[in-house]
Amino acid sequence: MTTKGLSVIFFTLPVLLLVVGLGNPAWSDETDPSGSALRDYVESYLDTAPQNDGLANKIQAAGGINAWGINEWLCSLEVATTLSTGYKIWDARMRSDAYYMAHFTKSQFIPLNITNYCIIYSNTCDHWTWDQTCIQKKYEK
């Protein structure tokens, strides 16, 4: 094999692995099935939120992260920043949920899709833990 052939292989292989790895974030187990990373992210955010953070204040006033009826607030907080742990987890969960991807209307605006998935999932299933088939089980009854 020539030097040119080897350089093509050594360049192409890492690029291919990078594209495949980024194309499916669930491969790196970012779905966080136990919910521990998601819970840690929210707790850390609430612990360090400035006093004038309206969303953090609403969650705290409602009784904290285990309060009833705050799923939309939690989803808003978790998905607010595209580089956040919460965003990555909910993005991976949404993309790994074949039933949701096939049966629910989606927008061209990806962050809106992720927020909607978070809200639908959280209002149907347990917000913190993740079961890939939970939405399907609830909607196919």
Z-matrix of the N, CA and C atoms (Angstrom, degrees):
N
C 1 1.440
C 2 1.529 1 108.14
N 3 1.307 2 115.65 1 140.72
C 4 1.461 3 120.56 2 -178.09
C 5 1.525 4 111.60 3 -80.32
N 6 1.310 5 114.59 4 166.20
C 7 1.464 6 120.21 5 177.73
C 8 1.524 7 110.41 6 -62.67
N 9 1.335 8 115.86 7 -37.24
C 10 1.463 9 119.83 8 179.36
C 11 1.528 10 109.96 9 -64.73
N 12 1.316 11 117.25 10 -41.81
C 13 1.466 12 121.21 11 178.86
C 14 1.517 13 111.83 12 -62.93
N 15 1.329 14 116.69 13 -41.61
C 16 1.466 15 120.73 14 178.45
C 17 1.526 16 111.29 15 -65.65
N 18 1.335 17 116.45 16 -40.31
C 19 1.465 18 118.36 17 -179.13
C 20 1.528 19 110.88 18 -66.62
N 21 1.323 20 117.50 19 -34.91
C 22 1.465 21 120.55 20 176.72
C 23 1.528 22 109.84 21 -64.33
N 24 1.322 23 117.40 22 -43.76
C 25 1.466 24 121.50 23 179.39
C 26 1.523 25 110.38 24 -64.09
N 27 1.331 26 116.84 25 -47.00
C 28 1.464 27 120.03 26 -177.85
C 29 1.529 28 112.90 27 -68.78
N 30 1.323 29 117.52 28 -22.81
C 31 1.457 30 120.12 29 175.60
C 32 1.527 31 110.63 30 -85.56
N 33 1.319 32 116.84 31 -44.26
C 34 1.459 33 121.99 32 -174.91
C 35 1.524 34 112.27 33 -68.35
N 36 1.310 35 117.98 34 -42.80
C 37 1.461 36 121.13 35 -176.67
C 38 1.531 37 112.63 36 -59.67
N 39 1.337 38 119.91 37 -50.60
C 40 1.477 39 118.34 38 178.40
C 41 1.528 40 113.11 39 -62.71
N 42 1.335 41 117.14 40 -38.05
C 43 1.464 42 120.28 41 179.01
C 44 1.525 43 109.84 42 -64.30
N 45 1.315 44 117.59 43 -43.41
C 46 1.459 45 121.95 44 178.67
C 47 1.526 46 110.80 45 -62.22
N 48 1.315 47 117.27 46 -44.90
C 49 1.465 48 120.60 47 178.48
C 50 1.525 49 111.36 48 -62.84
N 51 1.325 50 116.93 49 -38.36
C 52 1.455 51 120.89 50 178.49
C 53 1.528 52 110.87 51 -65.22
N 54 1.321 53 117.39 52 -45.89
C 55 1.462 54 121.46 53 -179.84
C 56 1.525 55 110.84 54 -63.30
N 57 1.315 56 117.69 55 -45.38
C 58 1.462 57 121.28 56 179.32
C 59 1.524 58 109.92 57 -64.34
N 60 1.302 59 117.51 58 -42.47
C 61 1.468 60 121.27 59 179.96
C 62 1.512 61 112.52 60 -64.69
N 63 1.332 62 117.67 61 -40.57
C 64 1.459 63 120.51 62 179.18
C 65 1.518 64 111.80 63 -76.17
N 66 1.306 65 116.85 64 -27.37
C 67 1.456 66 120.82 65 -179.27
C 68 1.508 67 113.31 66 -71.10
N 69 1.316 68 117.97 67 -22.40
C 70 1.454 69 120.71 68 179.73
C 71 1.523 70 109.71 69 -134.38
N 72 1.333 71 117.35 70 82.98
C 73 1.455 72 119.84 71 -176.60
C 74 1.521 73 113.34 72 -63.78
N 75 1.320 74 118.22 73 -19.82
C 76 1.465 75 120.07 74 -179.79
C 77 1.522 76 111.13 75 -68.03
N 78 1.341 77 117.44 76 -19.58
C 79 1.465 78 119.05 77 178.08
C 80 1.514 79 110.84 78 -60.80
N 81 1.297 80 116.73 79 -30.22
C 82 1.461 81 119.36 80 -179.59
C 83 1.528 82 110.72 81 -90.94
N 84 1.317 83 116.96 82 17.98
C 85 1.461 84 125.32 83 177.14
C 86 1.519 85 111.95 84 58.61
N 87 1.310 86 116.68 85 39.95
C 88 1.452 87 120.45 86 177.13
C 89 1.518 88 111.79 87 -80.80
N 90 1.329 89 118.48 88 3.80
C 91 1.458 90 119.81 89 177.46
C 92 1.516 91 111.31 90 -75.70
N 93 1.312 92 118.01 91 -16.23
C 94 1.467 93 123.17 92 175.45
C 95 1.530 94 111.63 93 48.51
N 96 1.338 95 118.27 94 62.33
C 97 1.470 96 121.07 95 -176.25
C 98 1.528 97 114.47 96 -54.43
N 99 1.307 98 118.07 97 -34.38
C 100 1.470 99 120.00 98 -178.79
C 101 1.525 100 111.99 99 -77.87
N 102 1.319 101 117.03 100 -19.85
C 103 1.457 102 121.39 101 -179.28
C 104 1.518 103 114.33 102 81.33
N 105 1.319 104 117.60 103 2.92
C 106 1.469 105 119.78 104 -175.84
C 107 1.528 106 112.44 105 -66.65
N 108 1.325 107 118.12 106 -40.72
C 109 1.468 108 120.27 107 179.59
C 110 1.528 109 110.55 108 -67.73
N 111 1.313 110 116.59 109 -38.95
C 112 1.463 111 120.97 110 178.76
C 113 1.527 112 110.65 111 -65.29
N 114 1.308 113 116.20 112 -46.09
C 115 1.469 114 121.67 113 178.86
C 116 1.539 115 110.09 114 -61.83
N 117 1.335 116 116.84 115 -44.57
C 118 1.470 117 120.98 116 178.66
C 119 1.526 118 111.15 117 -60.55
N 120 1.337 119 115.66 118 -40.77
C 121 1.461 120 120.45 119 179.84
C 122 1.530 121 110.68 120 -61.43
N 123 1.329 122 116.48 121 -48.18
C 124 1.467 123 120.42 122 -177.96
C 125 1.526 124 110.88 123 -66.95
N 126 1.318 125 116.95 124 -44.73
C 127 1.471 126 119.82 125 179.21
C 128 1.527 127 111.12 126 -60.33
N 129 1.321 128 116.84 127 -42.83
C 130 1.461 129 121.15 128 178.61
C 131 1.528 130 110.63 129 -63.37
N 132 1.328 131 115.68 130 -42.74
C 133 1.467 132 119.74 131 178.86
C 134 1.525 133 110.51 132 -60.28
N 135 1.328 134 115.95 133 -48.47
C 136 1.466 135 119.91 134 -178.08
C 137 1.529 136 111.81 135 -64.29
N 138 1.331 137 116.63 136 -35.64
C 139 1.470 138 120.64 137 179.41
C 140 1.525 139 112.69 138 -66.70
N 141 1.334 140 116.50 139 -29.64
C 142 1.466 141 120.29 140 -175.17
C 143 1.527 142 113.58 141 -110.18
N 144 1.327 143 117.55 142 2.39
C 145 1.470 144 120.65 143 -178.16
C 146 1.526 145 110.58 144 -65.38
N 147 1.328 146 116.48 145 140.78
C 148 1.461 147 118.97 146 176.24
C 149 1.537 148 110.54 147 -64.45
N 150 1.307 149 116.63 148 157.55
C 151 1.464 150 121.14 149 -177.33
C 152 1.522 151 113.18 150 -61.41
N 153 1.320 152 117.56 151 -25.29
C 154 1.463 153 120.46 152 -178.80
C 155 1.533 154 113.18 153 -93.07
N 156 1.324 155 118.54 154 11.67
C 157 1.466 156 122.21 155 178.34
C 158 1.532 157 108.41 156 -77.29
N 159 1.322 158 115.96 157 102.18
C 160 1.459 159 121.76 158 -175.29
C 161 1.513 160 114.16 159 -58.94
N 162 1.330 161 117.00 160 -42.90
C 163 1.464 162 120.46 161 -178.57
C 164 1.523 163 111.14 162 -67.02
N 165 1.307 164 116.69 163 -45.04
C 166 1.470 165 120.41 164 177.71
C 167 1.526 166 110.17 165 -61.38
N 168 1.320 167 116.72 166 -40.36
C 169 1.463 168 120.42 167 179.27
C 170 1.527 169 111.75 168 -64.47
N 171 1.349 170 117.08 169 -40.02
C 172 1.469 171 120.04 170 178.65
C 173 1.528 172 111.03 171 -63.52
N 174 1.329 173 116.23 172 -43.27
C 175 1.469 174 120.33 173 -179.69
C 176 1.523 175 110.01 174 -64.07
N 177 1.316 176 116.39 175 -44.81
C 178 1.473 177 120.38 176 179.50
C 179 1.530 178 110.62 177 -63.25
N 180 1.334 179 117.56 178 -43.85
C 181 1.466 180 121.72 179 -178.61
C 182 1.530 181 111.80 180 -65.44
N 183 1.333 182 116.52 181 -29.59
C 184 1.470 183 120.53 182 179.51
C 185 1.522 184 111.68 183 -76.06
N 186 1.318 185 117.03 184 -13.25
C 187 1.460 186 120.39 185 179.43
C 188 1.514 187 113.84 186 121.70
N 189 1.316 188 117.25 187 8.60
C 190 1.466 189 120.20 188 178.27
C 191 1.515 190 112.55 189 91.91
N 192 1.326 191 115.26 190 -168.75
C 193 1.465 192 120.45 191 -169.93
C 194 1.523 193 114.58 192 -68.65
N 195 1.307 194 118.65 193 -15.96
C 196 1.463 195 120.26 194 179.30
C 197 1.523 196 112.80 195 -99.87
N 198 1.322 197 117.49 196 7.37
C 199 1.463 198 121.41 197 -179.65
C 200 1.527 199 110.29 198 -67.44
N 201 1.315 200 115.32 199 152.25
C 202 1.456 201 121.02 200 179.32
C 203 1.524 202 109.88 201 -80.46
N 204 1.332 203 117.48 202 141.88
C 205 1.454 204 122.33 203 172.02
C 206 1.515 205 116.24 204 81.01
N 207 1.311 206 117.92 205 21.01
C 208 1.474 207 119.50 206 -178.52
C 209 1.532 208 112.53 207 -114.94
N 210 1.330 209 117.30 208 16.05
C 211 1.470 210 120.14 209 -176.38
C 212 1.524 211 112.84 210 -55.44
N 213 1.331 212 117.53 211 -43.14
C 214 1.466 213 119.37 212 -179.14
C 215 1.525 214 111.19 213 -64.23
N 216 1.318 215 117.27 214 -37.56
C 217 1.466 216 120.27 215 177.59
C 218 1.519 217 110.53 216 -66.77
N 219 1.340 218 116.06 217 -43.32
C 220 1.471 219 119.43 218 178.55
C 221 1.523 220 110.32 219 -60.93
N 222 1.328 221 116.36 220 -45.75
C 223 1.466 222 120.14 221 -179.64
C 224 1.526 223 110.86 222 -62.06
N 225 1.317 224 117.14 223 -42.16
C 226 1.470 225 120.62 224 178.46
C 227 1.518 226 110.92 225 -60.27
N 228 1.309 227 116.11 226 -43.42
C 229 1.464 228 120.81 227 179.94
C 230 1.531 229 110.65 228 -66.49
N 231 1.325 230 116.78 229 -45.62
C 232 1.468 231 121.05 230 -174.38
C 233 1.519 232 113.09 231 -68.76
N 234 1.326 233 117.77 232 -32.82
C 235 1.459 234 121.50 233 -173.22
C 236 1.528 235 111.96 234 -102.30
N 237 1.317 236 118.17 235 2.14
C 238 1.469 237 122.07 236 -174.30
C 239 1.521 238 113.86 237 -60.34
N 240 1.309 239 118.14 238 -34.74
C 241 1.465 240 121.85 239 -176.34
C 242 1.520 241 109.62 240 -119.40
N 243 1.332 242 116.98 241 125.49
C 244 1.462 243 120.50 242 -174.80
C 245 1.523 244 113.87 243 -64.70
N 246 1.300 245 118.91 244 -19.77
C 247 1.463 246 120.63 245 179.06
C 248 1.522 247 112.24 246 -95.49
N 249 1.319 248 117.24 247 1.32
C 250 1.460 249 120.11 248 -176.01
C 251 1.526 250 111.99 249 -76.76
N 252 1.300 251 115.24 250 158.75
C 253 1.465 252 121.78 251 175.91
C 254 1.517 253 110.17 252 -59.38
N 255 1.328 254 116.88 253 -43.75
C 256 1.462 255 120.78 254 -179.35
C 257 1.517 256 112.25 255 -60.21
N 258 1.325 257 117.00 256 -44.75
C 259 1.460 258 121.51 257 179.21
C 260 1.525 259 110.31 258 -60.40
N 261 1.323 260 116.65 259 -46.94
C 262 1.466 261 120.78 260 -178.40
C 263 1.523 262 111.24 261 -62.42
N 264 1.324 263 116.66 262 -41.48
C 265 1.467 264 120.28 263 -179.48
C 266 1.525 265 110.37 264 -65.63
N 267 1.337 266 117.66 265 -49.17
C 268 1.464 267 119.41 266 -178.15
C 269 1.525 268 111.73 267 -68.00
N 270 1.326 269 118.25 268 -33.06
C 271 1.461 270 121.17 269 175.32
C 272 1.527 271 110.02 270 -63.46
N 273 1.322 272 116.72 271 -46.53
C 274 1.467 273 120.59 272 179.73
C 275 1.526 274 110.74 273 -64.61
N 276 1.320 275 117.10 274 -40.53
C 277 1.467 276 120.59 275 178.54
C 278 1.526 277 110.57 276 -62.54
N 279 1.331 278 116.46 277 -47.11
C 280 1.462 279 120.40 278 -179.09
C 281 1.525 280 110.97 279 -60.18
N 282 1.325 281 116.87 280 -48.33
C 283 1.463 282 120.50 281 -177.47
C 284 1.530 283 112.52 282 -67.11
N 285 1.328 284 116.84 283 -23.51
C 286 1.466 285 120.89 284 179.79
C 287 1.522 286 112.86 285 -89.64
N 288 1.314 287 117.26 286 -7.10
C 289 1.466 288 121.66 287 -178.67
C 290 1.528 289 108.95 288 -94.16
N 291 1.325 290 116.02 289 91.85
C 292 1.465 291 121.60 290 -175.00
C 293 1.527 292 111.88 291 -60.58
N 294 1.311 293 117.61 292 -38.28
C 295 1.466 294 120.79 293 -179.51
C 296 1.528 295 110.18 294 -63.48
N 297 1.300 296 116.82 295 -47.97
C 298 1.468 297 120.29 296 179.41
C 299 1.526 298 110.14 297 -60.93
N 300 1.318 299 116.87 298 -46.54
C 301 1.460 300 120.75 299 -177.19
C 302 1.530 301 111.60 300 -61.30
N 303 1.328 302 117.36 301 -32.43
C 304 1.460 303 121.02 302 -177.74
C 305 1.532 304 113.69 303 -87.70
N 306 1.318 305 118.58 304 -26.25
C 307 1.460 306 120.40 305 -169.22
C 308 1.526 307 116.41 306 -114.87
N 309 1.302 308 118.99 307 -6.26
C 310 1.457 309 120.17 308 -177.61
C 311 1.524 310 110.24 309 -115.88
N 312 1.331 311 116.36 310 141.45
C 313 1.457 312 122.37 311 178.81
C 314 1.522 313 109.53 312 -67.56
N 315 1.320 314 114.45 313 138.12
C 316 1.454 315 119.70 314 -179.99
C 317 1.524 316 110.59 315 -124.58
N 318 1.307 317 115.25 316 150.96
C 319 1.457 318 123.63 317 179.87
C 320 1.529 319 109.61 318 -90.65
N 321 1.322 320 116.17 319 166.98
C 322 1.466 321 120.38 320 172.29
C 323 1.525 322 110.47 321 -75.54
N 324 1.326 323 116.75 322 -15.88
C 325 1.461 324 122.85 323 -177.68
C 326 1.527 325 108.33 324 -92.65
N 327 1.327 326 116.93 325 100.84
C 328 1.463 327 122.49 326 -172.02
C 329 1.529 328 113.49 327 -57.78
N 330 1.339 329 120.54 328 -43.80
C 331 1.473 330 118.15 329 178.69
C 332 1.530 331 113.19 330 -58.37
N 333 1.335 332 117.40 331 -33.61
C 334 1.467 333 120.46 332 176.76
C 335 1.525 334 110.30 333 -65.67
N 336 1.335 335 116.87 334 -40.90
C 337 1.470 336 120.62 335 177.16
C 338 1.523 337 111.17 336 -59.95
N 339 1.315 338 116.10 337 -43.03
C 340 1.466 339 120.52 338 -177.96
C 341 1.526 340 110.03 339 -67.19
N 342 1.322 341 116.82 340 -42.42
C 343 1.465 342 120.17 341 177.34
C 344 1.522 343 110.42 342 -62.61
N 345 1.338 344 117.22 343 -45.18
C 346 1.468 345 120.61 344 178.85
C 347 1.521 346 111.27 345 -60.89
N 348 1.328 347 116.50 346 -42.32
C 349 1.467 348 119.43 347 178.01
C 350 1.524 349 110.27 348 -61.17
N 351 1.312 350 116.57 349 -46.17
C 352 1.463 351 121.30 350 179.59
C 353 1.528 352 110.39 351 -56.53
N 354 1.327 353 117.11 352 -45.48
C 355 1.467 354 120.92 353 -178.53
C 356 1.525 355 111.04 354 -67.35
N 357 1.330 356 117.42 355 -46.60
C 358 1.469 357 120.52 356 179.44
C 359 1.518 358 110.25 357 -61.61
N 360 1.329 359 116.43 358 -46.52
C 361 1.462 360 119.60 359 179.96
C 362 1.528 361 110.55 360 -61.96
N 363 1.308 362 116.82 361 -47.06
C 364 1.465 363 121.51 362 -175.56
C 365 1.524 364 112.69 363 -67.05
N 366 1.326 365 117.29 364 -32.01
C 367 1.461 366 120.40 365 177.88
C 368 1.525 367 112.26 366 -81.59
N 369 1.330 368 116.68 367 -12.90
C 370 1.460 369 121.82 368 -179.08
C 371 1.522 370 111.69 369 -105.65
N 372 1.308 371 116.87 370 -36.32
C 373 1.465 372 123.66 371 -173.44
C 374 1.532 373 108.65 372 -127.06
N 375 1.312 374 117.18 373 -172.34
C 376 1.463 375 120.85 374 176.56
C 377 1.527 376 109.41 375 -75.53
N 378 1.322 377 116.80 376 128.12
C 379 1.465 378 121.08 377 -176.47
C 380 1.527 379 112.69 378 -58.14
N 381 1.315 380 117.38 379 -41.55
C 382 1.462 381 120.22 380 -170.68
C 383 1.520 382 113.14 381 -81.29
N 384 1.314 383 117.69 382 -50.15
C 385 1.465 384 119.54 383 -177.36
C 386 1.522 385 109.20 384 -85.74
N 387 1.321 386 116.31 385 158.88
C 388 1.460 387 119.17 386 -176.16
C 389 1.515 388 110.88 387 -128.34
N 390 1.319 389 114.27 388 128.25
C 391 1.459 390 123.12 389 174.30
C 392 1.524 391 105.85 390 -122.74
N 393 1.294 392 116.46 391 115.86
C 394 1.460 393 122.68 392 -174.43
C 395 1.523 394 113.02 393 -56.05
N 396 1.319 395 118.69 394 -24.82
C 397 1.464 396 121.42 395 -176.74
C 398 1.530 397 113.12 396 -107.07
N 399 1.303 398 118.56 397 6.49
C 400 1.465 399 121.42 398 -175.30
C 401 1.529 400 112.67 399 -60.04
N 402 1.312 401 118.24 400 -48.88
C 403 1.468 402 120.67 401 -179.43
C 404 1.522 403 109.62 402 -61.60
N 405 1.308 404 117.08 403 -44.57
C 406 1.462 405 120.67 404 179.64
C 407 1.524 406 110.89 405 -59.25
N 408 1.317 407 117.42 406 -45.72
C 409 1.468 408 121.17 407 179.93
C 410 1.525 409 111.18 408 -60.01
N 411 1.311 410 117.58 409 -40.29
C 412 1.470 411 121.46 410 -177.68
C 413 1.525 412 111.95 411 -73.78
N 414 1.336 413 117.42 412 -38.90
C 415 1.463 414 120.59 413 -175.58
C 416 1.523 415 113.04 414 -83.08
N 417 1.301 416 118.88 415 -20.50
C 418 1.466 417 121.02 416 -178.94
C 419 1.524 418 113.00 417 -93.54
N 420 1.316 419 118.04 418 7.81
C 421 1.469 420 120.51 419 179.09
C 422 1.499 421 111.33 420 -68.89
